[in-house]
Amino acid sequence: MPVFSFVAQRVFQAILVTLIVTLFVAFAIRLTGDPAIMMTSESSNVTEEDLAHIRESLGLNRPFFVQYLDFIKSLVTGNLGDSFFRGPISELISIALPATVVLALSSMLISIVVSIPLGIHSAVHRGGISDQIIRVLSLVGLSFPNFWLAIMFVLLFSITFPIFPASGYTGLTSLILPAATIGIILTATNVRLVRTTMLETLSAQYVMVARSKGLKERVVVYKHALRNGAIALITFLGLQFGNLIGGIVVVELVFNWPGMGTLAVEAIGQRDYPLLQASVSILAIMIVAVNLAVDLAYGFIDPRIRVK
């Protein structure tokens, strides 16, 4: 399959998935309740005419697909309209999105920097004491719920030993605890993946040939084994991004991190359809975009993928 056709096919699939996800989000949000009732919940003399007038002013009386197409148009143009309660949605997202991206990238960086060396060491020293310790620690890390670990970090490093801020986003020190929380959970998974991948590649015939040539073990491990196992690692890290976004939502709430997860949860509490629809859709688009990038990278790293 030519490169252009391969890229075009993957981009089309990504757009199709995005449309399906945003359609489902728009439909599901409208099952959560009536914003007009939410907005007038503190008033005791509200009539049906008042509710109908509010729905009309918010555009909620229009057919569902008309509302959805207007949302897609606003998503493409970048003009997301106004929240029911908090002003222009674009301004709210322009503040929340960078915070979430910074937290996600920091967490992934921690995981990659820690998990790859540990996974390689564990595979090279298979069956040894260090391998067993790393496997036990990774299993323990997998057992930690992210919200529990976040709360423990707050209790330990913000209350018992007030080293880092317990909440908010005021600088680098505010980033350390939430990024470490997510990074540890990701590392526990990635260490096991790297170890498994390296064990497979280290037992391959081309690695045995490289060793028989007298190459240094470091060259064999990093130039031959790790390089050939990179495809599986890249693919998994991309697929893991969806789980990362899901974990970020919970961690953002615990640390009061002003990101997309916090913004979406606040919108749920207010039944703020436009804000919730926009924030959840953008999170979904982020996941689709990362998976598209991984898919394309997969195809360019291994040309055989492009002919399938």
VEXDREN-2710 file (C-alpha; in Angstrom, 1 decimal):
% VEXDREN-2710
k/r/px/py/pz
1/MET/0.0/0.0/0.0
2/PRO/1.5/3.4/-1.0
3/VAL/2.4/5.8/1.8
4/PHE/-0.3/8.3/0.9
5/SER/-3.0/5.7/0.8
6/PHE/-1.8/4.3/4.2
7/VAL/-1.9/7.7/5.8
8/ALA/-5.2/8.7/4.2
9/GLN/-6.9/5.4/5.4
10/ARG/-5.7/5.9/9.0
11/VAL/-6.7/9.6/9.0
12/PHE/-10.2/8.7/7.7
13/GLN/-10.6/6.0/10.4
14/ALA/-9.5/8.5/13.1
15/ILE/-12.1/11.0/11.8
16/LEU/-14.8/8.4/11.8
17/VAL/-14.0/7.3/15.3
18/THR/-14.0/10.9/16.5
19/LEU/-17.5/11.5/15.0
20/ILE/-18.9/8.3/16.6
21/VAL/-17.4/9.2/20.0
22/THR/-18.6/12.8/19.9
23/LEU/-22.1/11.6/18.8
24/PHE/-22.2/9.2/21.7
25/VAL/-21.0/11.9/24.2
26/ALA/-23.6/14.3/22.9
27/PHE/-26.4/11.7/23.3
28/ALA/-25.3/10.4/26.7
29/ILE/-24.9/13.9/28.2
30/ARG/-28.6/14.6/27.5
31/LEU/-29.6/11.7/29.6
32/THR/-28.2/13.3/32.7
33/GLY/-31.0/15.7/33.3
34/ASP/-32.6/19.0/32.3
35/PRO/-30.3/22.0/32.7
36/ALA/-33.3/24.3/32.8
37/ILE/-34.5/22.6/35.9
38/MET/-31.0/22.7/37.4
39/MET/-30.7/26.4/36.8
40/THR/-34.1/27.1/38.5
41/SER/-33.8/24.5/41.3
42/GLU/-33.6/27.3/44.0
43/SER/-36.7/29.0/42.8
44/SER/-40.1/27.8/44.1
45/ASN/-42.4/29.7/41.7
46/VAL/-41.0/28.4/38.3
47/THR/-43.6/27.6/35.7
48/GLU/-43.5/25.4/32.7
49/GLU/-43.5/28.6/30.5
50/ASP/-40.3/29.7/32.4
51/LEU/-38.7/26.4/31.8
52/ALA/-39.7/26.4/28.1
53/HIS/-38.3/29.9/27.7
54/ILE/-34.9/28.9/29.3
55/ARG/-34.7/25.8/27.0
56/GLU/-35.4/28.0/24.0
57/SER/-32.8/30.6/25.0
58/LEU/-30.2/27.8/25.4
59/GLY/-31.1/26.2/22.2
60/LEU/-32.2/23.0/23.9
61/ASN/-35.6/22.9/22.2
62/ARG/-34.1/22.2/18.8
63/PRO/-33.8/18.7/17.4
64/PHE/-30.9/16.7/18.7
65/PHE/-29.0/16.2/15.4
66/VAL/-29.3/20.0/14.7
67/GLN/-27.6/20.6/18.1
68/TYR/-25.0/18.0/17.3
69/LEU/-24.2/19.4/13.9
70/ASP/-23.8/22.9/15.4
71/PHE/-21.4/21.4/17.9
72/ILE/-19.3/19.7/15.2
73/LYS/-19.2/23.0/13.3
74/SER/-18.0/24.8/16.4
75/LEU/-15.5/22.1/17.2
76/VAL/-14.0/22.4/13.7
77/THR/-13.9/26.2/13.8
78/GLY/-12.6/26.4/17.4
79/ASN/-15.5/28.7/18.5
80/LEU/-17.1/26.5/21.1
81/GLY/-19.7/29.0/22.2
82/ASP/-20.5/29.8/25.8
83/SER/-21.0/27.7/28.9
84/PHE/-24.4/27.9/30.6
85/PHE/-22.8/29.3/33.7
86/ARG/-19.1/30.2/33.2
87/GLY/-18.6/32.2/30.0
88/PRO/-16.7/31.3/26.8
89/ILE/-15.8/27.7/26.6
90/SER/-12.7/28.3/24.5
91/GLU/-11.2/30.4/27.3
92/LEU/-12.0/27.7/29.9
93/ILE/-10.4/25.0/27.8
94/SER/-7.4/27.1/26.9
95/ILE/-6.6/27.2/30.6
96/ALA/-7.5/23.6/31.5
97/LEU/-6.0/21.8/28.4
98/PRO/-2.4/22.9/28.9
99/ALA/-2.6/21.8/32.5
100/THR/-3.8/18.3/31.6
101/VAL/-1.2/18.0/28.8
102/VAL/1.6/19.0/31.1
103/LEU/0.5/16.5/33.7
104/ALA/0.1/13.7/31.1
105/LEU/3.5/14.3/29.5
106/SER/5.2/14.5/32.9
107/SER/3.7/11.2/34.0
108/MET/4.6/9.5/30.8
109/LEU/8.2/10.8/31.0
110/ILE/8.5/9.5/34.6
111/SER/7.2/6.2/33.5
112/ILE/9.5/5.9/30.4
113/VAL/12.6/7.0/32.2
114/VAL/12.1/4.5/35.1
115/SER/10.4/1.6/33.4
116/ILE/12.7/1.0/30.4
117/PRO/16.0/0.7/32.4
118/LEU/14.3/-1.5/35.1
119/GLY/12.6/-3.7/32.5
120/ILE/15.8/-4.2/30.6
121/HIS/17.7/-4.9/33.7
122/SER/15.1/-7.4/34.8
123/ALA/15.2/-9.2/31.5
124/VAL/19.0/-9.4/31.3
125/HIS/19.2/-10.7/34.9
126/ARG/16.2/-13.1/34.5
127/GLY/15.7/-15.2/37.6
128/GLY/18.1/-13.2/39.7
129/ILE/17.4/-11.4/43.0
130/SER/17.1/-8.0/41.3
131/ASP/14.7/-9.5/38.7
132/GLN/12.5/-10.9/41.5
133/ILE/12.5/-7.6/43.4
134/ILE/11.5/-5.6/40.3
135/ARG/8.7/-8.0/39.5
136/VAL/7.3/-7.9/43.1
137/LEU/7.5/-4.1/43.1
138/SER/5.7/-3.8/39.8
139/LEU/3.0/-6.1/41.0
140/VAL/2.6/-4.0/44.1
141/GLY/2.4/-0.9/41.9
142/LEU/-0.3/-2.4/39.8
143/SER/-2.3/-3.1/43.0
144/PHE/-2.5/0.6/44.0
145/PRO/-5.7/2.4/43.0
146/ASN/-4.6/5.8/41.7
147/PHE/-6.9/7.8/44.0
148/TRP/-5.6/5.9/47.1
149/LEU/-2.0/6.5/46.1
150/ALA/-2.8/10.2/45.5
151/ILE/-4.4/10.6/48.9
152/MET/-1.4/8.8/50.6
153/PHE/1.0/11.2/48.8
154/VAL/-1.0/14.2/50.1
155/LEU/-1.1/12.8/53.7
156/LEU/2.6/12.0/53.6
157/PHE/4.3/14.8/51.6
158/SER/1.8/17.6/52.2
159/ILE/0.5/17.2/55.7
160/THR/2.9/14.9/57.7
161/PHE/5.9/16.4/56.0
162/PRO/4.8/19.6/54.3
163/ILE/7.2/19.4/51.3
164/PHE/4.9/19.8/48.4
165/PRO/1.6/21.7/47.9
166/ALA/-1.5/19.6/48.5
167/SER/-3.5/21.1/45.7
168/GLY/-3.6/23.6/42.9
169/TYR/-1.2/24.4/40.1
170/THR/1.3/27.1/41.2
171/GLY/4.5/25.8/39.7
172/LEU/6.9/22.9/39.4
173/THR/6.5/21.8/43.0
174/SER/2.7/21.4/42.5
175/LEU/3.4/19.1/39.5
176/ILE/5.5/16.6/41.4
177/LEU/2.9/14.7/43.5
178/PRO/0.2/14.3/40.8
179/ALA/2.8/13.4/38.1
180/ALA/4.5/10.9/40.5
181/THR/1.1/9.3/41.3
182/ILE/0.2/8.6/37.7
183/GLY/3.9/7.8/36.8
184/ILE/4.2/5.1/39.4
185/ILE/1.0/3.4/38.2
186/LEU/2.2/3.5/34.6
187/THR/5.7/2.4/35.5
188/ALA/4.3/-0.8/37.2
189/THR/2.6/-1.8/33.9
190/ASN/5.4/-0.7/31.6
191/VAL/8.2/-2.5/33.5
192/ARG/6.4/-5.8/33.0
193/LEU/5.9/-5.0/29.3
194/VAL/9.5/-4.1/28.7
195/ARG/10.7/-7.2/30.5
196/THR/8.4/-9.5/28.5
197/THR/9.4/-7.8/25.2
198/MET/13.1/-7.9/25.9
199/LEU/12.9/-11.6/26.9
200/GLU/11.4/-12.4/23.5
201/THR/14.0/-10.4/21.6
202/LEU/17.0/-11.5/23.6
203/SER/16.2/-15.1/22.8
204/ALA/15.9/-14.4/19.0
205/GLN/18.4/-15.8/16.6
206/TYR/19.8/-12.5/15.4
207/VAL/20.7/-11.6/19.0
208/MET/22.5/-14.9/19.4
209/VAL/24.4/-14.2/16.1
210/ALA/25.3/-10.7/17.4
211/ARG/26.7/-12.2/20.6
212/SER/28.6/-14.8/18.6
213/LYS/30.4/-12.0/16.8
214/GLY/31.8/-10.9/20.1
215/LEU/29.8/-7.6/20.4
216/LYS/29.6/-6.1/23.8
217/GLU/26.5/-7.0/25.8
218/ARG/25.4/-3.3/26.0
219/VAL/25.5/-3.1/22.2
220/VAL/23.6/-6.4/21.8
221/VAL/20.9/-5.3/24.3
222/TYR/20.4/-1.7/23.3
223/LYS/21.2/-1.7/19.6
224/HIS/19.8/-5.0/18.5
225/ALA/17.3/-6.3/21.1
226/LEU/15.7/-3.0/22.3
227/ARG/15.6/-1.5/18.8
228/ASN/13.6/-4.5/17.5
229/GLY/11.3/-4.5/20.5
230/ALA/10.6/-0.8/20.0
231/ILE/7.5/-1.4/17.8
232/ALA/5.6/-3.3/20.6
233/LEU/6.7/-0.7/23.2
234/ILE/5.6/2.3/21.0
235/THR/2.3/0.7/20.3
236/PHE/1.5/-0.1/23.9
237/LEU/2.5/3.4/25.1
238/GLY/0.1/4.9/22.6
239/LEU/-2.8/2.6/23.6
240/GLN/-1.9/3.3/27.2
241/PHE/-2.7/7.0/26.7
242/GLY/-6.4/6.3/26.9
243/ASN/-6.0/4.8/30.4
244/LEU/-3.7/7.7/31.3
245/ILE/-6.4/10.2/30.5
246/GLY/-8.9/8.2/32.6
247/GLY/-6.5/8.1/35.5
248/ILE/-5.8/11.8/35.2
249/VAL/-9.4/12.7/35.8
250/VAL/-9.4/11.1/39.3
251/VAL/-5.9/12.4/40.2
252/GLU/-6.9/15.9/39.1
253/LEU/-9.8/15.9/41.5
254/VAL/-7.7/14.7/44.4
255/PHE/-5.1/17.4/43.8
256/ASN/-7.6/20.0/42.7
257/TRP/-5.6/20.2/39.5
258/PRO/-7.2/22.7/37.1
259/GLY/-7.2/20.4/34.1
260/MET/-9.8/19.0/31.7
261/GLY/-10.9/16.3/34.1
262/THR/-11.7/18.8/36.8
263/LEU/-13.5/20.9/34.2
264/ALA/-15.6/18.0/33.0
265/VAL/-16.6/16.9/36.5
266/GLU/-17.6/20.4/37.4
267/ALA/-19.7/20.6/34.2
268/ILE/-21.4/17.3/35.2
269/GLY/-22.4/18.7/38.6
270/GLN/-24.0/21.8/36.9
271/ARG/-25.4/19.9/33.9
272/ASP/-23.6/22.3/31.7
273/TYR/-24.2/20.6/28.4
274/PRO/-21.9/22.7/26.2
275/LEU/-19.0/22.7/28.5
276/LEU/-19.2/19.0/29.3
277/GLN/-19.7/18.1/25.7
278/ALA/-16.7/20.2/24.6
279/SER/-14.4/19.0/27.4
280/VAL/-15.2/15.3/27.0
281/SER/-15.0/15.5/23.2
282/ILE/-11.6/17.2/23.3
283/LEU/-10.3/14.5/25.7
284/ALA/-11.6/11.9/23.2
285/ILE/-10.0/13.6/20.3
286/MET/-6.6/13.7/22.2
287/ILE/-6.8/9.9/22.6
288/VAL/-7.7/9.4/19.0
289/ALA/-4.9/11.7/17.8
290/VAL/-2.3/9.9/19.9
291/ASN/-3.4/6.5/18.7
292/LEU/-3.4/7.8/15.1
293/ALA/0.2/9.1/15.6
294/VAL/1.2/5.7/17.0
295/ASP/-0.5/3.9/14.2
296/LEU/1.3/6.0/11.6
297/ALA/4.7/5.6/13.4
298/TYR/4.1/1.9/13.6
299/GLY/3.6/1.8/9.8
300/PHE/6.7/3.8/9.1
301/ILE/8.9/1.9/11.5
302/ASP/7.8/-1.5/10.0
303/PRO/7.0/-1.0/6.3
304/ARG/5.3/-4.4/6.2
305/ILE/2.3/-2.9/8.1
306/ARG/1.6/-0.6/5.2
307/VAL/0.8/-3.5/2.9
308/LYS/-1.8/-5.0/5.1
END
